[in-house]
Amino acid sequence: MELAAAALKSLLPKLATLLRDEYKLQKGVRGEIRFLNAEMESMQASLSELSKRPAHLITDLDKLWARDLKELSYDIEDSIDKFMVRVDAPAKQQSLKGFRKFIHKIGLVRNIKTRHQVAEDIDAIKIRIREVADRRARYMVQDGAAQPDSSVAMDPRMPALYEDIKKLVGIDDPAEKLTNLLMQGEGVQNQKLKVVSIVGVGGLGKTTLANLVYQRLKGQFMCQAFVSVSLKPNMNKIFSSILRQVNGKEDPSAEQWDHTEVINRIRQILKEKRYIIVIDDLWDESSWISIKCALIDNDLGSRVIVTTRNAGVARSSCSGISGTMYELGPLSDTDSKWLLYKRIFNEEEVIPPELEEVLNKILRKCGGIPLAIITIASMLASTPNRTKYEWYGVYDSMGSGLDKDKSLENMRAILYLSYGDLPFYLKPCLLCLSLFPEDSSIPRKELVRLWVAEGFIDEKQGSTLYDLGDSYVSELVNRSMIQPVDIDENGSASACRVHDMILDLIISLSAEENFSIVSEGRQVISPVHKIRRLSLQSNPTYSDEEDTKEVKMVLPPTMNVSHVRTIIAFGDASDWIPPLSRFSALRVLSLERFPSKNNDPKVLGILHQLRYLQLRGELETGDLEEIGNLQHLKTLDLLAASIKELSASIIQLRQLECLLVPLGVKFPDGIWNLTSLQVLRTLDVDDSPNSLAELIKLTELRELSIYGLEGSGSYVKTFLQSLSNLGNIHTLYFGGRKLFSLDCTSDGWRAPAHLRSINAWNSTLSELPRWFSSLTELSCLSIDVEVLRQDDLQLLGALPVLRFLEIEVSQRGRSEERLVIGSDQPFRSLAEFQFTHYTRCWLVFAQGAMPKLQRLWLYFEVRKREGGGIDVGLENLVSLKHVTVKVDCEGARLSEVEDVETKFKNAIGMHPNRPTLELSRAFEHKMAKAENEDNSKASEQQGLDLLDADDGRNNE
């Protein structure tokens, strides 16, 4: 339903666009478009009503109707896009003469033909609309003609409540941690109501863990309750269940009471009792807000355990009271193997060595999720002969979609609950991840740009599409649908990954919905004749074949590729794509190798619908000379391509929003024409000095990466002049090869007000720019300086929302001997601080410093700290959770290094928060060399002393 709704949401604005005067449609055609618009709006309303029904009341006929509606919407949108391109495109008239040339010059023939084609398309679409509506009406089952199945399906989580403890693997450590979080503590604070939320992906064992700890601890409490909330909770039943369990007796009328009556009765019972309650499978904050009303804090040490798949819900349940969020991780490799083997083999059985390889592959795919391992183990155990080939068949079935094997139904049901709970706008975004190979680390920004190009992100006042897309990624992470990878300085994942079992689910759903087709070989197999999205993933089998003169992809004869919207080709799959000229509706194109045997670079110029173009490979400047024709292009990503110069035609791309090129690429003059540009990476000033001055006109720019400012004194002045005019910029990266200053501003110069992140790479500033003090929205700063002074810390400490700070004082730099951070430099929002210095400078944290700092990273040079003193005031960092110290061993003795490490351990051990400590060493090999030299000299001296003693005895 949601995919059909998304397709309609994209279509309706385009129908409205057609009615504008600029397209000069005939009255009859305009009337037909109004008819189409009204029909599609009615269908959208019908879809909306249908989506409100419970899942079991949505029939297969409803699903077929929604699928037909989605396909119809796509086809209408394709027709509109083609029409707009034909009307807006310039006429080719090189071979025309006289009157015919005049007619083409004013576009008369072209526009008449185009508008006639639109009229024909509309007639065909009207016929299809009637067919879709008639088909649904023709086969609609009347109410009462058939009764729905009254049986209630078993909750797929129920077996977790009755799992034999002897069969559980890898649960002892999590159970101990959970117990400690619940029960440890001293004094009055420990008597407060405490909530621990267990969060993790479906199938991870949250219910099993909560139940195990509940069974162990419930004897210590006066009353207990365990309730499952589920995706569509019946709050009356939930409250009645809690009441029945804490009261110890049935009350048949409780389910008829309203919420207030039941809650008051529960609170009355719990008022003077120490209780433990498990709220299992919580899906949304509203359910928690209701349940929380019944949980009275009676200062008797009561405890609540919550399990959820949503990190946002977990945080909500822990806020406002004494609460902790416990992220349950997957099983270790050892425990995963033990669980799998235990479920398949008897203890006395020897595992055949030929099965080891396939078992390891299966375990890798299960990714430490206990439910996946148990499910696959039952399939393996049921194979008749337990041969390598049978088990490879099971492994292959795991990658072909969870719907292909009955044994995987329970696993699919549990994962599908998470998918079903997604809001409509996230479902196509998640399915889009089916286009990437398993185990892919997908860059966050690349994914968001892909969603924008596909039209999956709805506009919202006050936010850009890219900001909204970024929030979509965070929401999918919070819902445990994707895994964060490479957490950046802002605490956000710079990339994401999809667990293999969830990937199998979305591949299966994508095929069902004709959302996308994944092919791992040259032969594309699809049950539908219209493919919308195509992911081509190279197969090692083909890679090993000898290179042939003609490499072709095999498509079914009934397949129509003119409606393909997306092609993503990985590895050598780019070499066997059919001619791109066949893909007239293409919006997204990502090729790992380009150009290729089947595709000349000039073909890019006819792909008029392209919104997103990502190319890797060896590119010549002339390869992109036709790119100016792509008037709808929003993203041009050449970061992984080898190219020396951009084609001059690029300046025609007035809708381009993201331009990504590697370092050292020459820009053409006229870059100021790209007035829609929001992201520019990377402008090398040495190669494109004229482009530096043109930046001043790119007022929509939000992210800029620039290199080489130190090349000339005028570069910095020109850059700062442009920067002052970029009122929307929020992220700035700059780099260089030499020392330079950013403090040469003129009178009246204003810093961009919305800068949120500044990152200097491979460059050193002579000093901290004074204008940084005006950056009231700056939250992330990573910078190298030659000089660091006390007043620099004063400046930075006053920034109100600075959350991440990385400062490095260069090796040739200088600073004061002792820098103190105290209450007069509050750093009131700082959560992470990294400090590296190569001078004798040392940092001291005074009382009141950095009240929110959780993570601290320090670089410690032993040879510049004689005596090993490390009294830096760590105890004054009241929120500290983790400390990382890198010890520079160069020129130091082993005993001195160990002494420093011991003192850091002692300091951390005495901290009231007991933060974790991570110690590492730099230049350890140089330390060892120095130690050996001392030992060698001592041994040599000892040998000389022995020789002298022998000589003395001989003389006697």
DOMI-236128 format. One record per residue (C-alpha): residue in one letter; x, y, z. Coordinates in steps of 0.05 Angstrom, whole numbers, plus 5000, padded with zeros to 4 digits. Each point is the difference from the previous one (the first is absolute). Layout:
DOMI-236128
aXYZ...
END
This chain:
DOMI-236128
m500050005000e505550485020l503849934935a493750154960a498850615045a507150234989a499349934924l493650415002k503150545044s505550084948l495150024942l494650495023p504550625001k502349854929l492849964976a498950695031t506250254965l497249804932l494150475010r504550615004d499750494942e507149884978y498249334969k494350304958l495849374997q493549994960k493650105040g497949284988v506749725023r499950455062g493249735017e502549284993i505850165047r495250285051f496149354993l506449605012n501750435060a493249905031e500249254988m506949935031e498050425060s494049555011m504449394995q504850325050a494350115049s497749284990l507149755013s500350425063e493649685027l502449314981s506650095037k496250145065r497149295000p503349465043a504849584959h495749385003l494150374968i504150224939t498449494946d504449744944l495450384952d501450645038k507549884993l499349864925w496150644991a505350405038r505449684957d496350174935l499050715025k507550075016e501949764930l494950464968s502750605039y507149844978d497949964927i496150655003e506050345032d504549734945s495450284946i499850695034d507650025007k500949824926f495150554980m503650525042v506849814970r497250054929v497050685012d506050295036a505649684957p503450434946a498649794928k505649704958q500050394935q506949934970s497549654937l493750434991k499350574951g495150564982f492849955025r501149335034k505750305040f495550585021i494449535021h504949595043k503250635028i493450215031g498749285022l493349964964v500549314968r503349695061n494950295048i494049814957k502549284996t501549995074r493250265021h496749504952q504049445033v497850255069a492749964978e501049284976d503649815064i494350285042d494949604960a504049375014i500750175074k492550125007i498849304972r504849715050i496850375058r493249714981e503149314993v503150045070a493550245031d495649504962r504649425018r499550165073a492450084998r499249374958y503549545050m498150365065v497249515051q493750285033d499950105075g497449385033a501349554940a505949705034q501950015073p507250155018d504049485037s498250105073s506149635026v505250445033a507249904977m505049845055d504550585020p506749824967r503650245063m496449515046p505249434994a505150475031l496049995066y500449245005e507049874974d503749475040i505550365039k504749424986k499650154926l501850745007v506950214977g503850645011i494850285047d503749975066d504150644989p494050424977a495849725057e505450205050k500550714971l492550085000t499549765072n505550485022l496550584965l493649835036m502549835069q506750355012g500150665038e500250285070g496050435046v493650394987q501250034925n499649244994q493150015031k497250414943l496149684943k505149784949v498749844926v504749624954s498349984926i502949444958v500550224927g502049614938v497849714934g494549484996g502349285014l505950235043g497249685063k497450615038t493849635025t504049395019l505050415040a494650415035n496249375018l506249655027v501850595046y492750085020q499549275021r506450055040l498250655036k492549975010g500649635066q503250635030f493750414986m493250015032c496349994934q501749894927a497350064930f502249844929v496050294942s501150044925v497850644967s500849834925l499450434938k492550145005p498950005076n493349895033m501350455061n493949735038k502749294996i507050235019f497650385062s495349425019s505849514994i504550445045l494350075050r498749255001q507349825011v501650525054n493449875036g500749254997k492849874982e495150064941d495350594992p495549824940s497250704994a506850354997e500250004923q493550394999w502850555044d502850634969h507550135003t499650475059e496349505044v505049444985i506150455009n497450265067r498849285023i507149794980r503150605035q496049855062i502849295002l507150214985k500050595048e503249625058k503249414963r506849894969y498749764930i503449774936i496450074933v502349814930i497050414942d501949574941d500050214926l498550745008w499250344932d498250735012e500650555051s492550105007s499249295027w505650135050i496950665023s493549625015i503449425036k504550475040c493850305033a499049345037l507349955024i500150355066d506850195031n499149795072d507450035022l500049255013g505149824947s495149784946r502749814931v497350014928i503149654939v498050254931t501749654934t499550374934r502950034930n499850754999a505750405032g495550625003v494849625040a505549725045r502650705015s493050245013s498649455051c506450185037s498950755002g497050375059i501749445048s506049595021g500949634934t505449654959m500049774927y503449334989e501849864927l500049244991g505349794950p500449384956l503149355023s507649944995d502949554945t501549475052d493050005030s496850024931k503949384979w498449655065l492550154994l499849754928y503949365014k496049865063r493550024961i502449554944f504949495029n500049555061e505550135050e503749374980e499650144926v506250214961i498750574951p502249794930p505550474976e496750084931l494150355034e504350525035e500250484941v492550024988l498650065075n504650605006k496550334941i493249875032l502450285067r502650634966k493350114967c496349905066g504250565029g499449775072i492450055003p497849405042l493249924966a503349964932i505049495024i494749565033t495550044938i505549814952a502549455047s493149674998m500350024924l507049704998a498249455050s493949804958t503949874936p500049264985n507449864989r503550625030t504550064940k504050614980y495650094938e493549975039w502550515050y502450474945g492849964974v497650255068y505350564998d497750214931s492750015022m502050515054g502150494947s494049924955g494850325045l496949755065d493549814965k503149434961d500449505058k494449815048s505149895055l501750744998e492850245010n500850165074m506450394987r496550394945a494050145044i504350305055l504050434952y493850204961l497150295064s505550524999y498950154926g492450055011d501150515055l503950474955p496450644980f498150024926y505750484982l505449535026k497849374964p502550184930c506450285032l501349335034l498449594938c505050434962l505549665041s498349354963l504150294942f506549925038p503949345009e500149675067d505250245050s500450674964s501950615040i495450524969p502250735009r494550395035k500350624955e500249584937l493849635022v496350655015r501850284932l497349374968w493450075038v499450734978a501149814927e494849445006g494950505028f499149605065i500750615045d494250485008e501250745005k499050315069q500150745014g506350225036s504249394980t503749804938l498849324968y507049805021d498950185073l493549614999g503549414968d505350025054s494549965052y497149394963v506749645008s500050155075e492849755006l501749344965v506049915047n495650155060r495049484976s505649484994m498749904926i507150214980q506549985038p504350635010v507149974975d505850495012i497250475052d502550704984e501950585044n492750225005g497949335028s496649814934a501449404957s503850214938a497949344967c495049445012r499449264988v494049534994h500149355038d499949414952m493449735026i496650684993l503150074931d496849344980l493350265025i500450654960i502549644938s493949555005l495350595012s503250394942a498749424953e492849935024e498750744989n503950044934f504250525035s506749724978i503449404969v506949765023s504249614950e506649675018g501549784930r499050204927q493349664995v494450415032i494249595025s493650375015p492649795003v497850694977h500850324932k501250705027i506050095044r500450645040r506849945035l505849544983s506049825043l505549644961q505049665046s506149664969n500749265010p507049715012t498249434953y499650494942s506050405023d504449394991e497849894928e504550214943d498650684971t495549944939k499250464942e492750145015v497349975071k492450055005m494849975053v494449504987l493050295008p493549624994p496750144932t493750265035m503750495043n499050744987v505950415026s497450684976h496750085069v506349865041r501250595047t506349775035i506249614981i505549875049a505749564974f505549735044g506849744978d500449734930a492550004993s500850694969d503349664940w493949604980i494350505007p496050064936p500450664962l497750555047s496050314943r494749475013f498850275070s496250644983a496850095069l506549935039r500550465061v505749685039l506349724968s506049745040l505549634963e506349715030r503550014932f498750514946p500850054941s498849274981k499849574937n492450064992n499450745017d503350604969p500750615046k495850424952v493849585018l499650385066g497550624963i493449674980l498149765070h495950635011q496449745063l506449885040r499950295070y506049625028l506449814963q505749645035l505949774957r506449645017g505749844953e504850354953l496550614971e502450494948t497450725000g496649864933d496149425030l495550505036e499150514944e492649824992i498550055074g497150704992n493849684969l498049705067q495850585024h496849605057l506549755030k500550125075t506349595018l506449904960d504749555040l506949894970l503749925066a502549314982a501550164927s506750174970i499050664964k504350624991e495150524975l492550114999s496550144933a497950734989s492949754987i499149875075i498450735012q493349884964l497549565057r495650525034q496549485045l506549675023e500149975076c505949555016l506750014962l505149515026v506949944967p506849765026l505850455018g503950294942v494350084950k499850654959f493350374999p497750394938d498750745006g492750175013i498749555060w495950585028n494449774953l498649405045t495350425043s496549395030l506549695026q499749795073v506149555006l506750124966r505849525011t505850104987l502350674971d507650014992v501850744997d506749884967d496749664940s493850464997p501850695028n494450354961s494749555033l502050265068a497350704984e493749704970l498149675065i496950655023k494049894955l498649295023t495450245056e496449335008l506549655019r499549615065e506249564998l506750214971s506649634996i505950444977y507449874994g506350414988l498250675032e507250105023g502450054927s499350754998g498450565049s494450234955y496749315002v498250065074k497250714991t495849794941f497649385037l498050395062q496350514957s496049444967l498949645066s496750625030n494849974945l498449265008g494450095051n497549284995i506649645009h500449535060t505949544986l507050224980y506049554984f506650324982g506949734989g506850214976r507449854997k502950585040l498750455059f494950564988s495450475037l492550094997d500050645041c501150514944t492950284999s498050714982d495950485040g492649834998w501449284980r494949515028a500949265011p494549544972a494949955056h498049284991l506749644999r499249355039s506349624982i507250204982n505149474984a507250154980w503849424969n507549994984s500550745015t502350425057l497650695019s504950495029e495150165055l492749925019p495850504959r496850525044w493649984959f498649305026s497150355061s493850214959l498349284979t494249905048e497549384963l506749654995s499449295028c506249654970l507150274993s506249624979i506150444991d507650015000v503550635026e507150235008v498550425062l495149845056r498950505056q495750065061d495550514968d498849524942l496949525049q496050585028l497350144930l498249274985g497249885069a494850554990l497049674937p493149795024v498649364960l507049724987r499449255009f506449734969l506950325003e506549744972i506250435008e507049824977v506050455015s505049894944q506949705011r503350664982g494950395041r500250345067s495350115057e499950175073e503049505047r493549895038l493050114974v494249985049i492749874982g495450225056s493250285014d501750654963q500649594936p493849585010f499749594936r493049885025s497849554942l506549634985a499149244998e506649794969f506950315003q506449784964f506550355016t506749864966h506350405013y507349924982t502650555046r501150025075c492950285007w495449635047l492650075014v496750035069f492649945013a497850435059q493549935039g493950164959a503349854933m496349664944p493949775040k497249564943l506649704975q499249244992r505949814955l507250255008w505949854953l507150215021y506849944969f505649935052e507450074984v503949665056r506750334985k496950705006r496949845067e505849855046g497849635061g493849754964g495250495034i492949934974d496250425050v495250304949g493750035044l496149434969e495849965063n497150694983l496749724936v493549805033s496749664939l506249624975k498649304973h505949824956v507350214997t504949834944v507450145011k505349904946v506949985033d505950244957c505749545019e505550314957g506450095040a496849745064r501949395041l495149435006s499550105075e498250744989v494549824950e497149475047d500250495057v495950514960e495049464981t499349785072k498750715023f494650094948k496749355023n500250235072a497150684983i494349674962g498949505056m499050575049h495050374956p492949955030n497049804932r505049434989p500950184926t503049504952l507350104981e503249834933l507650044999s504449944938r507250154982a503350394944f507249914976e500749395045h505549734955k504250615014m499149905074a502249284996k506250204961a502050505054e498949485055n504249484963e505650504991d500250135075n500149265014s505549894949k504350555032a498849705069s501949304976e506250284966q502150365064q498749375040g504449604953l505750515007d499549975075l500649244999l506150044955d503250495048a498649535058d503149414963d506250414984g500750185073r499749275022n505149794947n504850535024e499549725071
END
